[in-house]
Amino acid sequence: MHPGASSALRAALAGLLACGLCLVATTAASTSQDPLITPSSNPVHLSLVESSPTATQLDSEDLVDFHHAWAQQIAGARQRIDLAHFYASDAGEGGASDPDHPTRLTPVVRALEAAAARGVAVRFLTHAGFQETYPALLDRLERAPGIEVRAYTMPALDAAGHIVEEPGPGDARPGAMHAKYMLVDGLRGTFGSANFDWRSLEHIQELGVVFGEQQGRAAGVASAFQAVFDLDWHLAGGGDLGDWEARPATPALPARGQLYTRRGGGAELGVGVSTAFSTSFPFQYDDGTSLGLVYPGTPIARVTPVFSPRGLLPDERLWDLPHLVSAIDSAKQRVLVQVLTYKPTTWDGYWAELDGALRRAEGRGVDVRLLVADWGKRRSTVPGLKSLAVLPNAEVRFVTIPPAVDEAGAEVHIPFGRVIHSKYLVVDDTRSWIGTSNWERSYFESGRNVGLFFEGAHPTTRLGEYFEHTWDSDYAETLDPGADYVAPDYGERD
């Protein structure tokens, strides 16, 4: 073990309020200012964050960038920082940070080390399958005093969401710890599509949410994420649900009831309903501002944290898939979806849940529009996209991000970069979702993912604008059901 970095990350942004979050709202007239440092008497407690590929026109001036939000929250941590990410990679060999070529992720890594050096307990949970691919950054973090890293292989689940020892023909395969979020002091955090990856901060379109507690107003959102993290951390450490006793909230934080209760035994053991969540959601926020912009006169909004997979939830009513289907089934005017990939087929045939809901909406005359990355031009995904695009009230568009260029103007290949990766849903002007799941079966039934479901104009109106900006951009092309497509060479090259 070697000492962590001795100097903390210099605060990237000023004006941090005492609660450590409280991003302030900006009006349309002030979108050229950074909303993290614009003085305001109207703090909001949930705010959109983004990343956009360099040298593109996809950046939203009114939205905070992920790397700024991460650095700010880390700098304000007092007790602990918990991170759950699919993988961790800076731009050097094996995912290492290269001091000669720092990226937007590099100072975030140093900030974590500095936080640990000042006594903040840091836990980093990641997907075991990527350990060999990108070992260097995880090794560096694990060597730093005060930082603990655990790699997690999700258990296999049956059709009812119960853990099984050996998956059968109808059981979900073991999934990935695909969630991407950070929690600070159990009271605030950031989640979204961005991996702990330099490419996510510089070469990929990403979208997420910063959330936090002020005067107890958003503690329920943070506590739900914390409950999921604590369970996964327990399982990643070699524990199982059989020894996951009902337990109180983490010591030294406000008590919020028992996070889990035991149910059944053996293979039937699952996570029971927690009283901490049964009366907490939907959570209302009514400060009259949207997430990032002001829309006067809009109704009060409500937000519910949602997760996958079923069977491993703090409250089974928070499974995200039924919320998404219900929202689409309520659509009267429009359904807008953006994901990296959309695939209504799986290892055992057609998966109808989301595709069927979109088709029902289209059949009612609802305008259904789907944005996917050009990675979806693969032979395994194109048929499902074409089958939706042929419907009269549905349209699918691929988005292609131009290659990066160096200082001499030559194209530079960024493996697994230069792509849209945001994942969200907009239904009419009243319901929306932001999450970490692509729209394929495994993300909902066997993989760990997180999200927030919104009811009301906040942030649905802003998400609709975000969608339209990409939809109408020069990077989007309408899918032709009669055309042949070849996926771009987006991976590693020799």
N, C-alpha and C positions, 0 to 999 in steps of 0.2 A: 504494500500500500504506500502510495506516495502522497505528499501534501497536495491539496487542490490549489487552484490558482489563488494567489494571495490578494489580488485586487478585484473588487466587485465591478460589475459592468456599470460604466457611467450612465446615469439615467438618460435614456434616449428621449424621454418626454418629460416636461415639467407639468406642474399643476395636479399632481396625484392627490386626491382627497384622502382624508384620514381613513376611510374604510378600505382603501387599497384598490378600489375599482371605480365605481360611480362615473362612468363616461358621460360627458355632457352632450346635450343635443345641440345640433346646429340647424339653422334655417337655410333655405335654398340660397339666400343672399350671402351666406358665409361658408359655402362649401369649399372654397379655396383654402380655408384654414383647417389645421389639424384639430378634429373634435376632441382630442385628448387634452389639448392645452387651451382651448377656447373658453374663457370665463363664461359661466352661465348660472342662473339661479334655478334651472330646471334639470337637475341630474336625472339620468335614466339608469335603469338597473339591468337592462338587457340591451346589448348593442351588437350590430352586425360587424364582422371582421372579414377580411378578404386577403387573397394574394392574386396577383395577375402576372402573366408572363411578361418579361421585359420586352421592350420595343414593340408592344402591341397597344391597341386602343381600347383594351378591356378594363383598364383601371377605373375605379369609382372614386372620385376625389373626396366624397363625403364619408367613405368607410375607412376604418382603421386597418392597417396591415397586421397580419398575424404576428410577424416577428416583433413589432412594437408592443403589441398586447402581451405576448409571452414575456418579453423582457421587463415590462412594467409590473406584471403580476409577480414575477420571481423577485424583483427588487423589493416588493412590499411584503414578502412572506416573513412571518414571525416564528411559526412553530414547525410547519411541515409543508412539503410540496409533494403531491402524488401525480405521477404521469403515467398514462396508459397509451401506448402507441404501437402500431403495427410493426414498425421497425424504426431504427435510428441510423441516419447516414449523413455525414458531411461529404465534401467533395474529394477528399484524399483517398489513398489506397485503402480498400476494405472498409470505406466509410469513415476514415479518420479525418480529423480537422487538419488542414494544411496551413501552418502559420504564414507561409509565403503567399498563399492565395486564400485569404479569409472570405467567407460567404456571409449571407445574412443569418445563417444558423450559428456561425462560430461564436459571436458574442453571447448568444443565448446559452450555449454550452458553458462558456466561462461564467455566466451569471449563475447557473446552477451550482457550479463548483464553489463560487464565492458565497452563495447562500448556505451551502453545507459547511463551509469554513467558519461562518458566523453562528453556527449551531442549529440551523434549520435541518430537520430530518427530511431527506429526499428519498423517495421510492420510485423506481422506474419499472413498469410492467410492460413486457413486449411479447410478440408472437415468437414462439420457439423456432418456427420454420425459417426465419430470416437470420438467425444467429450466425450461421456459417457464411451467409452471403455478405452481411455487413457486420463483422465482429468488432472492428477497431473502436468505434465510438462507444459502444456498450462496455468494452473492456476498460476504456479510459474512465468512464463514469464509475464503474465498479471499483476501480482502484482508488478513487477519491474518498477520503474519510468522510463519513456521514451520508454516503450515497449507497443504496442497496438496489441491485438489479435482479429481477426474476423474469425468466422466460416461461411462457404459458402455452400449453397445448390444450385446446378446448376438448372437453369430454364428448363422446358420441351420444346422441339423443335419439329416442324413438319418436314415433309419430305424435305421441302425447306430450313430448317434451321432457321425458324422464331419461336419466342417465342409464345407459346400457353398457355392459362389459364388451360385447361383441356386436357390432351393428348388423342387423338383418337386412333383407332385401328392401323393406319399406322404411328403414330407419335413415335419418339424416347422417351423413358422414361427419366425422370430426371437423369442426370448423376452425376458423382463424380468430385470434384476438385482434380483430380488425378495427376496434374503436380507436379514436384519436382525441384525447382530452387531457387537461391539466386541472388539478384542484389545488387551491392554496388555503391553508389553515381551515379546511372544511367549510369555508364560507363563500368562496368565489372561485371562478374558473373560466376556462376557455375550451370549447370543443368545436369540431367541424371536420371538413374533409382533408385538412392539411396534415400530412404525416410529419414526424420529426425528421425532416429531410430538407437539405438545402434547396433541392429542386422545387419542393412545394412552396418555398418562399421566393423563388426567382423565376421559375420556368413553367409554372402550372397555375391554372385558374382554380382557386380554392375559395370556399365560403364557410363561415361558421358564426358562432355567437360567443360573446363574452357575457358572463352572468355573475351576479354577486349580491351580497346581502348588505342592506343598510336599514337599520332599525327593524331587523327581523323580516323584511318584506320578501326576500328571495331565498331565505335559508332553506326552504323545502326543496328547491331545485338542486342546490348544492348537496344537501343531505342524501337525496336520491342517487346522485352520481357517486357520492362517497360510499353508499351502501354497496353499489355494484363493484366499485374498486376493491373494497375490503374483502368481499367474497372471492373475487378473482385472485387477489393477492394471497388469500388463504389457500386456495386450490393450487396456485402456482408454487407455493411453498411445500407441497406434498400433502396437504390436508384434503379431506373430502367432505361431502355434505353430511356424512354420518357423524363427524366430530365437530360440525359447525353448530355449536350450541346457540340458543337465543342469547343475545348479548346487548348491552346498552351501547349508546353512542360512544364514540372515541373519547377517552378521558381528556379533561382540560378544555373541552368544547361544550357549548350549551347542550343539555340533555334533550333528545328528541324522541324518546321512547325506544323500544327495542327495534333493531334493524331487521332481524330475522326471527322467525319462529320455526320450530321443527315440525315436520309433517311426515307421517308414515315411517317407513324404514327400508333398508336395503335398496334395491333398484328403484323403488317407488319414492324414495326420499326426494323432496323438492324444497324450494324456498317458499315459506308461507307468507300470507298477507301480513304486513306490518302496520300497526296502528299509527306509526309515525307518518305514513303516507296516505292512509285511507281517508283522512280528513283534511289533507293538505292541498289536494289538487282537484280541479285546475286552480292554479295560482293566478290571481288577478293583479295586473299593474295598470294604474289609472292616472299617470302623471300628465296625460294629455299630449305626449310626444311619441313619435314613432321611433323605430330603431335607426337613428342616424339623421332623419329629417322630421320636420314638424308638419303634421297634417291636421289643422284645426278642425274641431267638431267631429272627429271620428269616435266611434264607440269604444268603451272599455274593452281591453283585450285580455284573454286568458291563455295561460301556457301550462303545458303538461310535459314533464320529462318522459321519454319513451325509450325502450331498450329491446334488444334481442340477445340471445334466443329465449323463447319461452322455456320455463322450467328452471331458469337461473336468474330470476328477477326478484327485486325486493317486494314487488306486488305484481301478480300475474296480469292484473288489469293494465299494466304499463307496457305490455307487449306492443311494439310499434305497428306490426302488420295489420291488425284489425282497425286501428285508428286510421291508417292510410286508406284502406278499403272503404271504410265508412265515409271518410271525407270525399273520396271520388264519387261514391254513390249519392252524395248530397249535391253534387255539382249541377248547376242550372245554366251556366253560361260558358265557362271555360275551365280547362284543366291544363296546367303547364307543368311539365316535368323536365328536369335536367339531371342526368346522371352520367357517370363514365360509361357504363355498359347497361344494356337492357336485354334480358334473355328469358323468355317465357317457357323455355324447355329445360329439362334437367335430366339426370341420369336415368330416371324411370318414366320419362314421357313429358307431357304437357303440364305446366304449372300454371293454374288458371287464376290464382288469387288477384294479382295486380293487373295482369293482362285482361282478365275477364271484366274487372271493374272499369278499365279504360274503354273496353268495347261496349259495355252497358251505357256509359256516359256518351260515347259517340252515337250510339243508337237513339239516344234521347235528343240528339241534335246539339249536344255540347261540343264546343270547339276544343278538340284534343290536340295538343302540340307536344312533341317530344324532342329534346335536344340531347344528342349523345356525341361522344368523342369519335374521331375517325378511327380509333382503335376498334370500334364496333363494326368495321368493314370485314371482319373475319368471317370465314365460312360458317362458323358455329353460331354467329349472332345475326347475320344479315337476314336469314329467312324470317325470323320473328319480327324484325323491324319492317320488312316488306309486307308481311301479312297485316300489320297495323296500318301501314301507309296507304294501302289500297282502299281503305274505308273512306267514304266521301267527306266525313267531318274530322278526319285525322290527318296530320302531317308530321313527318319526321325529318329532321335536319342533322347532318353530320357537321362537326366543327373541326377544322384543321388549323392548327397554330403554326405560323411560319417558323422555319429553323432559326436558331440563334445565330448571330454573326459576331466575329471577333473585331478587334480594332481596325483591322485591314479590310473589313467588309466581307471576309470569307465565311461561308456557312460552317457552323460548328454543331456536330451531332451531340445532343444531350440525351443519353439513354433514359428511357422512361420519363421523359420530360416533354415540354412543349405540347401540352394537352389540357383540355378542360376536365376537371375532376370534381367540381361542385356537385352536391346532391341535395335537391330540394323539390318541393311540390307546392304549387299555388292552385287553389280552388276558388273560383269566382274572385271576390274581393274580401272574403271573410275567413278562409281557413288556409293554413299553410303548415309546412313541415320542413325542417332542416335536419339532416342527419349525416351518418357516415356509411350508410348501406348503398351499394349498387343494387339495381332492381333485378336480382336473381335469387332463387330460392334459398341457397345456402347462407346468404347474408342474414336472412330472417329466421331460419329454423335451426341453424347449427353454429353460427358465428356470433361473436360478441360485437355489437354495435350500439351506438347511443344516438339520441336525438332530442329535439324539442318539437312539440306540436302546438300550433298557435290557433286560437279562435278569436277573430276580430281583425280589424284593419291593420294592426301592428303585428308583425312587419309585412303582412301580406301585400299591401300596396307597394312597398319598396321592393319586395321580391319580384313582383310582377314587372317592375321597371328594370330590374337587374336582368330578368329573363329576356325581355324585349331588346335590351341593348346587345346581348349576345346573338339573339335570333336574327336581328336585322344587320348584324355586322358583316363585313366582307369575308369573315372566316367561316361563315355558315353556308352550306349547300343543301338544297332539298333532295331527299332520297328519291330516286327514280325506281319504282318497283320493277321495271323492265331492264335495268342496267346491271352489269356485272361489276363487282367491286373487289379490290385487293387492299388488304390492310397495309398501312405504312410499316416500314421497318423501324419500330420504335424502341427496340431493346438494345442490348449490348452488341457492339461490333468489334471484330478482331482488329 
